[in-house]
Amino acid sequence: MLALNRFLIAAVFCMLAGTPAFAGSGLTITISNDSNDTLLVSVYDLNATSPQKVLSNEVVSGNASVTVAIAADDQGHGHVSWTARTSDSDMRMCGRDDAANLNDGDSVSVHADTDCN
């Protein structure tokens, strides 16, 4: 009987450890350059106490990706904003957006396809 109780307690603990409330406060997401251009990418974690830069002008080659860790909100989702610009100073292009409701392992595509202001 004692072995069964220990097994049940261990099983309940394992189930609870898999829920967002108990899994920790971090998520891992992938930032993917969906263009052929080399981009300089900055990413801000909007769930941090104050928005925190998790990438700062990171060089991301065409069709490459970078993995970053971000904070999760109370529901276990991430929220980031990003800016990107091409590395070519002669024909500079820019892009920016944000992505909310991110889950662990999600990918965010970045691009620079508009004129820079």
ABEGO torsion letter per residue (X at the ends): XAAAAAAAAAAAAAAAAABAAAAEABBBBBBBBABABBBBBBBBBAABABBBBABBGBBBBBGBBBBBBBBBBAAGBBBBBBBBBBABAABBBBBBBBBBGBBBGBBBBBBBABBBX
